[in-house]
Amino acid sequence: MFLKIIQFYIRKMNRREVIKNVALMLGGAFSAPTLMAMDNWESATNSNINGAVFSLTDSQQKIVAEIAELIIPKTDTVGAKDVGVPAFIEMMLKDCYKEPEHQSFLEGLASMEKVKFLELNTDERRGVLKLLEQETKKVTGKTTPFWRLIKELTLLGYFTSEAGLKASFEYVQIPGKLELIKLKPNQKAYAY
């Protein structure tokens, strides 16, 4: 039923509205700043909602792209880079988040630059991200840590893209009658 609702929204609304409503339906799956950012999105204009300028350097954009691809790698399905997740992350941060999250994100990227993340091999990169995830679990406070922001935005960007949705679910545009079916081993769930 949830996927049927998503399909309805995708057909009837623009992408920003879909993302906002999917995030609200998922409730606790996203941090409070992400949900607030979705709420603020409606009132945002082309400039940032709080007037701050947020942009990433070329190096930072590459780091974001590589981290997103490690979170959702290209396999026999499209990966995060293939569906434009890195640009989505930057756009979301610029359009929807406020200064505390900007600062947290930039500090996280600075730490990735400090460990020369782009020069590491894939296994070393995974190790850095696992360590970062463990450290994030210890963090308390009002600001969402870098790892949580990039992970949430990667998942949100991927699963609200058409290619990401189709890669993860069996898409049936006109499913016929709605009935429970038993999935075969390794069969994708259906998205109506």
Contact map, one row per residue, 1 for C-alpha under 8 A:
111110000000000000000000000000000000000000000000000000000000000000000000000000000000000000000000000000000000000000000000000000000000000000000000000000000000000000000000000000000000000000000000
111111000000000000000000000000000000000000000000000000000000000000000000000000000000000000000000000000000000000000000000000000000000000000000000000000000000000000000000000000000000000000000000
111111100000000000000000000000000000000000000000000000000000000000000000000000000000000000000000000000000000000000000000000000000000000000000000000000000000000000000000000000000000000000000111
111111110000000000000000000000000000000000000000000000000000000000000000000000000000000000000000000000000000000000000000000000000000000000000000000000000000000000000000000000000000000000000011
111111111000000000000000000000000000000000000000000000000000000000000000000000000000000000000000000000000000000000000000000000000000000000000000000000000000000000000000000000000000000000000001
011111111100000001000100000000000000000000000000000000000000000000000000000000000000000000000000000000000000000000000000000000000000000000000000000000000000000000000000000000000000000000000000
001111111110000000000000000000000000000000000000000000000000000000000000000000000000000000000000000000000000000000000000000000000000000000000000000000000000000000000000000000000000000000000011
000111111111000000000000000000000000000000000000000000000000000000000000000000000000000000000000000000000000000000000000000000000000000000000000000000000000000000000000000000000000000000000000
000011111111100001000000000000000000000000000000000000000000000000000000000000000000000000000000000000000000000000000000000000000000000000000000000000000000000000000000000000000000000000000000
000001111111111001000000000000000000000000000000000000000000000000000000000000000000000000000000000000000000000000000000000000000000000000000000000000000000000000000000000000000000000000000000
000000111111100000000000000000000000000000000000000000000000000000000000000000000000000000000000000000000000000000000000000000000000000000000000000000000000000000000000000000000000000000000000
000000011111110000000000000000000000000000000000000000000000000000000000000000000000000000000000000000000000000000000000000000000000000000000000000000000000000000000000000000000000000000000000
000000001111111011000000000000000000000000000000000000000000000000000000000000000000000000000000000000000000000000000000000000000000000000000000000000000000000000000000000000000000000000000000
000000000101111111000000000000000000000000000000000000000000000000000000000000000000000000000000000000000000000000000000000000000000000000000000000000000000000000000000000000000000000000000000
000000000100111111100000000000000000000000000000000000000000000000000000000000000000000000000000000000000000000000000000000000000000000000000000000000000000000100000000000000000000000000000000
000000000000011111110000000000000000000010000000000000000000000000000000000000000000000000000000000000000000000000000000000000000000000000000000000000000000000000000000000000000000000000000000
000000000000111111111000000000000000000000000000000000000000000000000000000000000000000000000000000000000000000000000000000000000000000000000000000000000000000000000000000000000000000000000000
000001001100111111111100000000000000000000000000000000000000000000000000000000000000000000000000000000000000000000000000000000000000000000000000000000000000000100000000000000000000000000000000
000000000000001111111110000000000000010000000000000000000000000000000000000000000000000000000000000000000000000000000000000000000000000000000000000000000001000100000000000000000000000000000000
000000000000000111111111000000000010011010000000000000000000000000000000000000000000000000000000000000000000000000000000000000000000000000000000000000000000000000000000000000000000000000000000
000000000000000011111111100000000000000000000000000000000000000000000000000000000000000000000000000000000000000000000000000000000000000000000000000000000000000000000000000000000000000000000000
000001000000000001111111110000000000000000000000000000000000000000000000000000000000000000000000000000000000000000000000000000000000000000000000000000000000000000000000000000000000000000000000
000000000000000000111111111011000010010000000000000000000000000000000000000000000000000000000000000000000000000000000000000000000000000000000000000000000001000000000000000000000000000000000000
000000000000000000011111111000000010000000000000000000000000000000000000000000000000000000000000000000000000000000000000000000000000000000000000000000000000000000000000000000000000000000000000
000000000000000000001111111000000000000000000000000000000000000000000000000000000000000000000000000000000000000000000000000000000000000000000000000000000000000000000000000000000000000000000000
000000000000000000000111111111000000000000000000000000000000000000000000000000000000000000000000000000000000000000000000000000000000000000000000000000000000000000000000000000000000000000000000
000000000000000000000011111111000000000000000000000000000000000000000000000000000000000000000000000000000000000000000000000000000000000000000000000000000000000000000000000000000000000000000000
000000000000000000000000011111100000000000000000000000000000000000000000000000000000000000000000000000000000000000000000000000000000000000000000000000000000000000000000000000000000000000000000
000000000000000000000010011111100000000000000000000000000000000000000000000000000000000000000000000000000000000000000000000000000000000000000000000000000000000000000000000000000000000000000000
000000000000000000000010011111110110000000000000000000000000000000000000000000000000000000000000000000000000000000000000000000000000000000000000000000010000000000000000000000000000000000000000
000000000000000000000000000111111110000000000000000000000000000000000000000000000000000000000000000000000000000000000000000000000000000000000001000000000000000000000000000000000000000000000000
000000000000000000000000000001111111000000000000000000000000000000000000000000000000000000000000000000000000000000000000000000000000000000000000000000000000000000000000000000000000000000000000
000000000000000000000000000000111111100000000000000000000000000000000000000000000000000000000000100010000000000000000000000000000000000000000011000000000000000000000000000000000000000000000000
000000000000000000000000000001111111110000000000000000000000000000000000000000000000000000000000100000000000000000000000000000000000000000000000000010000000000000000000000000000000000000000000
000000000000000000010011000001111111111000000000000000000000000000000000000000000000000000000000000000000000000000000000000000000000000000000000000000000000000000000000000000000000000000000000
000000000000000000000000000000011111111100000000000000000000000000000000000000000000000000000000000000000000000000000000000000000000000000000000000000000000000000000000000000000000000000000000
000000000000000000000000000000001111111110000000000000000000000000000000000000000000000000000001100000000000000000000000000000000000000000000000000000000000000000000000000000000000000000000000
000000000000000000110010000000000111111111000000000000000000000000000000000000000000000000000001000000000000000000000000000000000000000000000000000000000000000000000000000000000000000000000000
000000000000000000010000000000000011111111000000000000000000000000000000000000000000000000000000000000000000000000000000000000000000000000000000000000000000000000000000000000000000000000000000
000000000000000000000000000000000001111111110000100000000000000000000000000000000000000000000001000000000000000000000000000000000000000000000000000000000000000000000000000000000000000000000000
000000000000000100010000000000000000111111110000000000000000000000000000000000000000000000000011000000000000000000000000000000000000000000000000000000000000000000000000000000000000000000000000
000000000000000000000000000000000000011111110000000000000000000000000000000000000000000000000000000000000000000000000000000000000000000000000000000000000000000000000000000000000000000000000000
000000000000000000000000000000000000000111111000100000000000000000000000000000000000000000000000000000000000000000000000000000000000000000000000000000000000000000000000000000000000000000000000
000000000000000000000000000000000000000111111111100000000000000000000000000000000000000000000011000000000000000000000000000000000000000000000000000000000000000000000000000000000000000000000000
000000000000000000000000000000000000000000111111100000000000000000000000000000000000000000000010000000000000000000000000000000000000000000000000000000000000000000000000000000000000000000000000
000000000000000000000000000000000000000000011111000000000000000000000000000000000000000000000010000000000000000000000000000000000000000000000000000000000000000000000000000000000000000000000000
000000000000000000000000000000000000000000011111101000000000000000000000000000000000000000000010000000000000000000000000000000000000000000000000000000000000000000000000000000000000000000000000
000000000000000000000000000000000000000000011111111111000000000000000000000000000000000000000111000000000000000000000000000000000000000000000000000000000000000000000000000000000000000000000000
000000000000000000000000000000000000000100111011111100000000000000000000000000000000000000000011110000000000000000000000000000000000000000000000000000000000000000000000000000000000000000000000
000000000000000000000000000000000000000000000001111100000000000000000000000000000000000000000000011000000000000000000000000000000000000000000000000000000000000000000000000000000000000000000000
000000000000000000000000000000000000000000000011111110000000000000000000000000000000000000000000000000000000000000000000000000000000000000000000000000000000000000000000000000000000000000000000
000000000000000000000000000000000000000000000001111111000000000000000000000000000000000000000000011000000000000000000000000000000000000000000000000000000000000000000000000000000000000000000000
000000000000000000000000000000000000000000000001001111100000000000000000000000000000000000000100000000000000000000000000000000000000000000000000000000000000000000000000000000000000000000000000
000000000000000000000000000000000000000000000001000111110000000000000000000000000000000000001100000001000000000000000000000000000000000000000000000000000000000000000000000000000000000000000000
000000000000000000000000000000000000000000000000000011111000000000000000000000000000000001000100000000000000000000000000000000000000000000000000000000000000000000000000000000000000000000000000
000000000000000000000000000000000000000000000000000001111111100000000000000000000000000001000000000000000000000000000000000000000000000000000000000000000000000000000000000000000000000000000000
000000000000000000000000000000000000000000000000000000111111100000000000000000000000000000000000000000000000000000000000000000000000000000000000000000000000000000000000000000000000000000000000
000000000000000000000000000000000000000000000000000000011111110000000000000000000000000000000000000000000000000000000000000000000000000000000000000000000000000000000000000000000000000000000000
000000000000000000000000000000000000000000000000000000011111111000000000000000000000000000000000000000000000000000000000000000000000000000000000000000000000000000000000000000000000000000000000
000000000000000000000000000000000000000000000000000000011111111100000000000000000000000000000000000000000000100010000000000000000000000000000000000000000000000000000000000000000000000000000000
000000000000000000000000000000000000000000000000000000011111111110000000000000000000010000000000000000000000000000000000000000000000000000000000000000000000000000000000000000000000000000000000
000000000000000000000000000000000000000000000000000000000111111111000000000000000000000000000000000000000000000000000100000000000000000000000000000000000000000000000000000000000000000000000000
000000000000000000000000000000000000000000000000000000000011111111100000000000000000000000000000000000000000100100001100000000000000000000000000000000000000000000000000000000000000000000000000
000000000000000000000000000000000000000000000000000000000001111111110000000000000000010000000000000000000000100000000000000000000000000000000000000001000000000000000000000000000000000000000000
000000000000000000000000000000000000000000000000000000000000111111111000000000011000110000000000000000000000000000000000000000000000000000000000000000000000000000000000000000000000000000000000
000000000000000000000000000000000000000000000000000000000000011111111100000000000000000000000000000000000000000000000100000000000000000000000000000000000000000000000000000000000000000000000000
000000000000000000000000000000000000000000000000000000000000001111111110000000000000000000000000000000000000000000000000000000000000000000000000000000000000000000000000000000000000000000000000
000000000000000000000000000000000000000000000000000000000000000111111111100000011000110000000000000000000000000000000000000000000000000000000000000001100100000000000000000000000000000000000000
000000000000000000000000000000000000000000000000000000000000000011111111110000111000000000000000000000000000000000000000000000000000000000000000000000000000000000000000000000000000000000000000
000000000000000000000000000000000000000000000000000000000000000001111111100000000000000000000000000000000000000000000000000001000000000000000000000000000000000000000000000000000000000000000000
000000000000000000000000000000000000000000000000000000000000000000111111100000010000000000000000000000000000000000000000000000000000000000000000000000100100000000000000000000000000000000000000
000000000000000000000000000000000000000000000000000000000000000000011111110000110000000000000000000000000000000000000000000000000000000000000000000000000110000000000000000000000000000000000000
000000000000000000000000000000000000000000000000000000000000000000011111111001110000000000000000000000000000000000000000000000000000000000000000000000000000000000000000000000000000000000000000
000000000000000000000000000000000000000000000000000000000000000000001001111111110100000000000000000000000000000000000000000000000000000000000000000000000000000000000000000000000000000000000000
000000000000000000000000000000000000000000000000000000000000000000000000111111100000000000000000000000000000000000000000000000000000000000000000000000000000000000000000000000000000000000000000
000000000000000000000000000000000000000000000000000000000000000000000000011111000000000000000000000000000000000000000000000000000000000000000000000000000000000000000000000000000000000000000000
000000000000000000000000000000000000000000000000000000000000000000000000011111100000000000000000000000000000000000000000000000000000000000000000000000000000000000000010000000000000000000000000
000000000000000000000000000000000000000000000000000000000000000000000000111111110110000000000000000000000000000000000000000000000000000000000000000000000000000000110010000000000000000000000000
000000000000000000000000000000000000000000000000000000000000000000001001111011111110000000000000000000000000000000000000000000000000000000000000000000000000000000010000000000000000000000000000
000000000000000000000000000000000000000000000000000000000000000010011011110001111111110000000000000000000000000000000000000000000000000000000000000000000100010000000000000000000000000000000000
000000000000000000000000000000000000000000000000000000000000000010011000000000111111110000000000000000000000000000000000000000000000000000000000000000000000000000000000000000000000000000000000
000000000000000000000000000000000000000000000000000000000000000000000000010001111111100000000000000000000000000000000000000000000000000000000000000000000000000000000000000000000000000000000000
000000000000000000000000000000000000000000000000000000000000000000000000000001111111100000000000000000000000000000000000000000000000000000000000000000000000010010110000000000000000000000000000
000000000000000000000000000000000000000000000000000000000000000000000000000000011111111100000000000000000000000000000000000000000000000000000000000000000000100000000000000000000000000000000000
000000000000000000000000000000000000000000000000000000000000000010010000000000011111111110000000000000000000000000000000000000000000000000000000000000001100110000000000000000000000000000000000
000000000000000000000000000000000000000000000000000000000000100110010000000000011001111111000000000000000000000000000000000000000000000000000000000000000100000000000000000000000000000000000000
000000000000000000000000000000000000000000000000000000000000000000000000000000000001111111100000000000000000000000000000000000000000000000000000000000000000000000000000000000000000000000000000
000000000000000000000000000000000000000000000000000000000000000000000000000000000001111111110000000000000000000000000000000000000000000000000000000000001000100000000000000000000000000000000000
000000000000000000000000000000000000000000000000000000000000000000000000000000000000111111111000000000000000000000000000000000000000000000000000000001001100100000000000000000000000000000000000
000000000000000000000000000000000000000000000000000000110000000000000000000000000000011111111100000000000000000000000000000000000000000000000000000000000000000000000000000000000000000000000000
000000000000000000000000000000000000000000000000000000000000000000000000000000000000001111111110000000000000000000000000000000000000000000000000000000000000000000000000000000000000000000000000
000000000000000000000000000000000000000000000000000000000000000000000000000000000000000111111111100000000000000000000000000000000000000000000000000000001000000000000000000000000000000000000000
000000000000000000000000000000000000000000000000000001000000000000000000000000000000000011111111110011000000000000000000000000000000000000000000000000000000000000000000000000000000000000000000
000000000000000000000000000000000000000000000001000011100000000000000000000000000000000001111111100000000000000000000000000000000000000000000000000000000000000000000000000000000000000000000000
000000000000000000000000000000000000000010011111100000000000000000000000000000000000000000111111100000000000000000000000000000000000000000000000000000000000000000000000000000000000000000000000
000000000000000000000000000000000000110110010001100000000000000000000000000000000000000000011111110000000000000000000000000000000000000000000000000000000000000000000000000000000000000000000000
000000000000000000000000000000001100100000000000100000000000000000000000000000000000000000011111111011000000000000000000000000000000000000000000000000000000000000000000000000000000000000000000
000000000000000000000000000000000000000000000000110100000000000000000000000000000000000000001001111111000000000000000000000000000000000000000000000000000000000000000000000000000000000000000000
000000000000000000000000000000000000000000000000010100000000000000000000000000000000000000000000111111100000000000000000000000000000000000000000000000000000000000000000000000000000000000000000
000000000000000000000000000000000000000000000000000000000000000000000000000000000000000000000000011111110000000000000000000000000000000000000010000000000000000000000000000000000000000000000000
000000000000000000000000000000001000000000000000000000000000000000000000000000000000000000001000111111111000000000000000000000000000000000000011110000000000000000000000000000000000000000000000
000000000000000000000000000000000000000000000000000001000000000000000000000000000000000000001000111111111100000000000000000000000000000000000000000000000000000000000000000000000000000000000000
000000000000000000000000000000000000000000000000000000000000000000000000000000000000000000000000001111111110000000000000000000000000000000000000000000000000000000000000000000000000000000000000
000000000000000000000000000000000000000000000000000000000000000000000000000000000000000000000000000111111111000000000000000000000000000000000011110000000000000000000000000000000000000000000000
000000000000000000000000000000000000000000000000000000000000000000000000000000000000000000000000000011111111100000000000000000000000000000000000110011000000000000000000000000000000000000000000
000000000000000000000000000000000000000000000000000000000000000000000000000000000000000000000000000001111111110000000000000000000000000000000000010000000000000000000000000000000000000000000000
000000000000000000000000000000000000000000000000000000000000000000000000000000000000000000000000000000111111111000000000000000000000000000000000010000000000000000000000000000000000000000000000
000000000000000000000000000000000000000000000000000000000000000000000000000000000000000000000000000000011111111100000000000000000000000000000000111000000000000000000000000000000000000000000000
000000000000000000000000000000000000000000000000000000000001001100000000000000000000000000000000000000001111111110000000000000000000000000000000010000000000000000000000000000000000000000000000
000000000000000000000000000000000000000000000000000000000000000000000000000000000000000000000000000000000111111111000000000000000000000000000000000000000000000000000000000000000000000000000000
000000000000000000000000000000000000000000000000000000000000000000000000000000000000000000000000000000000011111111100000000000000000000000000000000000000000000000000000000000000000000000000000
000000000000000000000000000000000000000000000000000000000000001000000000000000000000000000000000000000000001111111111000000000000000000000000000000000000000000000000000000000000000000000000000
000000000000000000000000000000000000000000000000000000000001000000000000000000000000000000000000000000000000111111111100000000000000000000000000000000000000000000000000000000000000000000000000
000000000000000000000000000000000000000000000000000000000000000000000000000000000000000000000000000000000000011111111000000000000000000000000000000000000000000000000000000000000000000000000000
000000000000000000000000000000000000000000000000000000000000000000000000000000000000000000000000000000000000001111111000000000000000000000000000000000000000000000000000000000000000000000000000
000000000000000000000000000000000000000000000000000000000000000000000000000000000000000000000000000000000000000111111111000000000000000000000000000000000000000000000000000000000000000000000000
000000000000000000000000000000000000000000000000000000000000001000000000000000000000000000000000000000000000000111111111000010000000000000000000000000000000000000000000000000000000000000000000
000000000000000000000000000000000000000000000000000000000000011001000000000000000000000000000000000000000000000010011111000000000000000000000000000000000000000000000000000000000000000000000000
000000000000000000000000000000000000000000000000000000000000000000000000000000000000000000000000000000000000000000011111100000000000000000000000000000000000000000000000000000000000000000000000
000000000000000000000000000000000000000000000000000000000000000000000000000000000000000000000000000000000000000000011111111110000000000000000000000000000000000000000000000000000000000000000000
000000000000000000000000000000000000000000000000000000000000000000000000000000000000000000000000000000000000000000000011111110000000000000000000000000000000000000000000000000000000000000000000
000000000000000000000000000000000000000000000000000000000000000000000000000000000000000000000000000000000000000000000001111111000000000000000000000000000000000000000000000000000000000000000000
000000000000000000000000000000000000000000000000000000000000000000000000000000000000000000000000000000000000000000000001111111100000000000000000000000000000000000000000000000000000000000000000
000000000000000000000000000000000000000000000000000000000000000000000000000000000000000000000000000000000000000000000001111111110000000000000000000000000000000000000000000000000000000000000000
000000000000000000000000000000000000000000000000000000000000000000000000000000000000000000000000000000000000000000001001111111111000000000000000000000000000000000000000000000000000000000000000
000000000000000000000000000000000000000000000000000000000000000000000100000000000000000000000000000000000000000000000000011111111100000000000000000000000000000000000000000000000000000000000000
000000000000000000000000000000000000000000000000000000000000000000000000000000000000000000000000000000000000000000000000001111111110000000000000000000000000000000000000000000000000000000000000
000000000000000000000000000000000000000000000000000000000000000000000000000000000000000000000000000000000000000000000000000111111111000000000000000000000000000000000000000000000000000000000000
000000000000000000000000000000000000000000000000000000000000000000000000000000000000000000000000000000000000000000000000000011111111100000000000000000000000000000000000000000000000000000000000
000000000000000000000000000000000000000000000000000000000000000000000000000000000000000000000000000000000000000000000000000001111111110000000000000000000000000000000000000000000000000000000000
000000000000000000000000000000000000000000000000000000000000000000000000000000000000000000000000000000000000000000000000000000111111111000000000000000000000000000000000000000000000000000000000
000000000000000000000000000000000000000000000000000000000000000000000000000000000000000000000000000000000000000000000000000000011111111100000000001000000000000000000000000000000000000000000000
000000000000000000000000000000000000000000000000000000000000000000000000000000000000000000000000000000000000000000000000000000001111111110000000001000000000000000000000000000000000000000000000
000000000000000000000000000000000000000000000000000000000000000000000000000000000000000000000000000000000000000000000000000000000111111111000000000000000000000000000000000000000000000000000000
000000000000000000000000000000000000000000000000000000000000000000000000000000000000000000000000000000000000000000000000000000000011111111100000000000000000000000000000000000000000000000000000
000000000000000000000000000000000000000000000000000000000000000000000000000000000000000000000000000000000000000000000000000000000001111111100000101100000000000000000000000000000000000000000000
000000000000000000000000000000000000000000000000000000000000000000000000000000000000000000000000000000000000000000000000000000000000111111100000000000000000000000000000000000000000000000000000
000000000000000000000000000000000000000000000000000000000000000000000000000000000000000000000000000000000000000000000000000000000000011111110000000000000000000000000000000000000000000000000000
000000000000000000000000000000000000000000000000000000000000000000000000000000000000000000000000000000000000000000000000000000000000001111111000100000000000000000000000000000000000000000000000
000000000000000000000000000000000000000000000000000000000000000000000000000000000000000000000000000000000000000000000000000000000000000001111100000000000000000000000000000000000000000000000000
000000000000000000000000000000000000000000000000000000000000000000000000000000000000000000000000000000000000000000000000000000000000000000111111000000000000000000000000000000000000000000000000
000000000000000000000000000000000000000000000000000000000000000000000000000000000000000000000000000000000000000000000000000000000000000000011111000000000000000000000000000000000000000000000000
000000000000000000000000000000001000000000000000000000000000000000000000000000000000000000000000000110010000000000000000000000000000000000001111100000000000000000000000000000000000000000000000
000000000000000000000000000000101000000000000000000000000000000000000000000000000000000000000000000010010000000000000000000000000000000000001111110110000000000000000000000000000000000000000000
000000000000000000000000000000000000000000000000000000000000000000000000000000000000000000000000000010011001000000000000000000000000000100100011111110000000000000000000000000000000000000000000
000000000000000000000000000000000000000000000000000000000000000000000000000000000000000000000000000010011111100000000000000000000000000000000001111111000000000000000000000000000000000000000000
000000000000000000000000000000000000000000000000000000000000000000000000000000000000000000000000000000000001000000000000000000000001100100000000111111100000000000000000000000000000000000000000
000000000000000000000000000000000000000000000000000000000000000000000000000000000000000000000000000000000000000000000000000000000000000100000001111111110000000000000000000000000000000000000000
000000000000000000000000000000000100000000000000000000000000000000000000000000000000000000000000000000001000000000000000000000000000000000000001111111111000000000000000000000000000000000000000
000000000000000000000000000000000000000000000000000000000000000100010000000000000000000010000000000000001000000000000000000000000000000000000000011111111100000000000000000000000000000000000000
000000000000000000000000000000000000000000000000000000000000000000010010000000000000000000000000000000000000000000000000000000000000000000000000001111111110000000000000000000000000000000000000
000000000000000000000000000001000000000000000000000000000000000000000000000000000000000000000000000000000000000000000000000000000000000000000000000111111111000000000000000000000000000000000000
000000000000000000000000000000000000000000000000000000000000000000000000000000000000100110010000000000000000000000000000000000000000000000000000000011111111100000000000000000000000000000000000
000000000000000000000000000000000000000000000000000000000000000000010011000000010000110010000000000000000000000000000000000000000000000000000000000001111111110000000000000000000000000000000000
000000000000000000000000000000000000000000000000000000000000000000000001000000000000000000000000000000000000000000000000000000000000000000000000000000111111111000000000000000000000000000000000
000000000000000000100010000000000000000000000000000000000000000000000000000000000000000000000000000000000000000000000000000000000000000000000000000000011111111100000000000000000000000000000000
000000000000000000000000000000000000000000000000000000000000000000000000000000000001100110000000000000000000000000000000000000000000000000000000000000001111111110000000000000000000000000000000
000000000000000000000000000000000000000000000000000000000000000000000000000000010010100000000000000000000000000000000000000000000000000000000000000000000111111110111000000000000000000000000000
000000000000000000000000000000000000000000000000000000000000000000000000000000000000000000000000000000000000000000000000000000000000000000000000000000000011111111011000000000000000000000000000
000000000000001001100000000000000000000000000000000000000000000000000000000000000000000000000000000000000000000000000000000000000000000000000000000000000001111111011000000000000000000000000000
000000000000000000000000000000000000000000000000000000000000000000000000000000000010000000000000000000000000000000000000000000000000000000000000000000000000111111111000000000000000000000000000
000000000000000000000000000000000000000000000000000000000000000000000000000000000000000000000000000000000000000000000000000000000000000000000000000000000000001111111100000000000000000000000000
000000000000000000000000000000000000000000000000000000000000000000000000000001000010000000000000000000000000000000000000000000000000000000000000000000000000010011111110000000000000000000000000
000000000000000000000000000000000000000000000000000000000000000000000000000001100010000000000000000000000000000000000000000000000000000000000000000000000000011111111111000000000000000000000000
000000000000000000000000000000000000000000000000000000000000000000000000000000000000000000000000000000000000000000000000000000000000000000000000000000000000011111111111100000000000000000000000
000000000000000000000000000000000000000000000000000000000000000000000000000000000000000000000000000000000000000000000000000000000000000000000000000000000000000001111111111000000000000000000000
000000000000000000000000000000000000000000000000000000000000000000000000000011000000000000000000000000000000000000000000000000000000000000000000000000000000000000111111110000000000000000000000
000000000000000000000000000000000000000000000000000000000000000000000000000000000000000000000000000000000000000000000000000000000000000000000000000000000000000000011111110000000000000000011000
000000000000000000000000000000000000000000000000000000000000000000000000000000000000000000000000000000000000000000000000000000000000000000000000000000000000000000001111111000000000000000011110
000000000000000000000000000000000000000000000000000000000000000000000000000000000000000000000000000000000000000000000000000000000000000000000000000000000000000000000111111100000000000000011110
000000000000000000000000000000000000000000000000000000000000000000000000000000000000000000000000000000000000000000000000000000000000000000000000000000000000000000000100111110000000000000000111
000000000000000000000000000000000000000000000000000000000000000000000000000000000000000000000000000000000000000000000000000000000000000000000000000000000000000000000000011111100000000000000111
000000000000000000000000000000000000000000000000000000000000000000000000000000000000000000000000000000000000000000000000000000000000000000000000000000000000000000000000001111100000000000000001
000000000000000000000000000000000000000000000000000000000000000000000000000000000000000000000000000000000000000000000000000000000000000000000000000000000000000000000000000111110000000000000001
000000000000000000000000000000000000000000000000000000000000000000000000000000000000000000000000000000000000000000000000000000000000000000000000000000000000000000000000000111111100000000000001
000000000000000000000000000000000000000000000000000000000000000000000000000000000000000000000000000000000000000000000000000000000000000000000000000000000000000000000000000001111100000000000000
000000000000000000000000000000000000000000000000000000000000000000000000000000000000000000000000000000000000000000000000000000000000000000000000000000000000000000000000000000111110000000000000
000000000000000000000000000000000000000000000000000000000000000000000000000000000000000000000000000000000000000000000000000000000000000000000000000000000000000000000000000000111111000000000000
000000000000000000000000000000000000000000000000000000000000000000000000000000000000000000000000000000000000000000000000000000000000000000000000000000000000000000000000000000001111100000000000
000000000000000000000000000000000000000000000000000000000000000000000000000000000000000000000000000000000000000000000000000000000000000000000000000000000000000000000000000000000111110000000000
000000000000000000000000000000000000000000000000000000000000000000000000000000000000000000000000000000000000000000000000000000000000000000000000000000000000000000000000000000000011111000000000
000000000000000000000000000000000000000000000000000000000000000000000000000000000000000000000000000000000000000000000000000000000000000000000000000000000000000000000000000000000001111100000000
000000000000000000000000000000000000000000000000000000000000000000000000000000000000000000000000000000000000000000000000000000000000000000000000000000000000000000000000000000000000111110111000
000000000000000000000000000000000000000000000000000000000000000000000000000000000000000000000000000000000000000000000000000000000000000000000000000000000000000000000000000000000000011111100000
000000000000000000000000000000000000000000000000000000000000000000000000000000000000000000000000000000000000000000000000000000000000000000000000000000000000000000000000000000000000001111100000
000000000000000000000000000000000000000000000000000000000000000000000000000000000000000000000000000000000000000000000000000000000000000000000000000000000000000000000000000000000000000111110000
000000000000000000000000000000000000000000000000000000000000000000000000000000000000000000000000000000000000000000000000000000000000000000000000000000000000000000000000000000000000001111111000
000000000000000000000000000000000000000000000000000000000000000000000000000000000000000000000000000000000000000000000000000000000000000000000000000000000000000000000001110000000000001001111100
000000000000000000000000000000000000000000000000000000000000000000000000000000000000000000000000000000000000000000000000000000000000000000000000000000000000000000000001110000000000001000111110
001000000000000000000000000000000000000000000000000000000000000000000000000000000000000000000000000000000000000000000000000000000000000000000000000000000000000000000000111100000000000000011111
001100100000000000000000000000000000000000000000000000000000000000000000000000000000000000000000000000000000000000000000000000000000000000000000000000000000000000000000111100000000000000001111
001110100000000000000000000000000000000000000000000000000000000000000000000000000000000000000000000000000000000000000000000000000000000000000000000000000000000000000000001111100000000000000111
